Amino acid sequence: WLGLHEKQVTLGVRYIQLEPNSDYFTNTGVFNGAYIAEVIEGLPAAQAGVQVGDIIVAIDGANTTMEIDLRNRIYAHQPGDTVTLEILRDGEIFELDVTLRVATS
């Protein structure tokens, strides 16, 4: 789970960091990203419109890669920060703004 640790910011998703040669990238021009396997209702990603099957390719213009994955890109921020996610969905890339917060039970 991304972001369910006490006092760490949360996006509220479960994801799989994709290898650069993943079939998900075929004919997209994209080579890095995090496949969203689950979106947790009520947390920032769900509120912003992130969906299961989306691929987050960048946060604030910085790619999510095997070396610096989605978790590390998110954890570099503070609660209340708004980040811009670049999302690959249905072969198109678009942006969503998400305001991060600390996960609560």
N, C-alpha and C positions, 0 to 999 in steps of 0.2 A: 504494500500500500504506500502511496506517495503522500506523505504529510500527516500521518496519524501518530506522530511522536510528540510528546508533551513539549510545548514551547517552541516548536518549529512551525514555520509557515506551511500552509497546506494548499494544494491545488485541488485535491480530492478525486484522484484517479488511480487506477491500477493500470500499469502499462508494461509493454515489452519493447525494449530498445532494439531496433532492427539493424541487421547487418547491411552494409552498403549495397550488396548484390541481391537484396530481398525482392521477391516477386511483386511486392506492394508498390515498388518504384518503377515498374516496367512502363515505358513510354511517358514518364512524367517529367524527366529532367531533374528529379530529386534523388538524392543518394543517402540521406541521413534522416532519422526521425524516430519517434516513439509512438508505437501503435497503442491506441487506447482500448484496453480490454474491458474496463469497467469505469463508470462515472458514478460517484457517490452522491446520492440525492441530498440537496440542501447545502452542499459545499461549493466553493467558488467556481469550479469548472462547470458544474451542472447549471449554476445560476447564469453563467456566461454563454451557455449553449453548446459546450463541448459534448460530442456524442461518441458512443461506442463505435469503433471502426475508424475514427479520425486518426490522422497521423500528425503529431506536433513536430514540425520540422525546425522551428526556431522560436526563441524567446527573446524579445527585444532585439531582433536581428542577429542573435548569436545562435548558430546551428546546434541542435541536439545531436550528439555523435556518440559513438561507443566510448570515446575517451572522456568526454564531458557530457554526461547523459542528462535526461530531463530532471531527475532528482537534484543533481548538483546545480543546475541552472536555477531551479526554484529556490533551493536552500540558501542561495546567495542573497536573497531578498528578506525584507522585514515585513511583519504584519502591517497591513494597510497599503503596501506598495501595489501599484497597478502595473501589470506586465502585459505586453502585447504578444499573443501567441500567433505564429504563422501555422495554419492548419491546411493539410492536404485532405480534401474530401471529394470523392467522386471525380478525381482527376483535376480538380481545381484547387488553387491555393488562395486562401483568404485570411483575414486577420480578425481576432477576437481579443478584446481587452478584458482582463480578469483582475479583480482585486483580491489579493491574498490575505489570509487570516490564519490565526492559530486554530488548530483543530480542538474541538471540545467534545466531551462525551454526551 
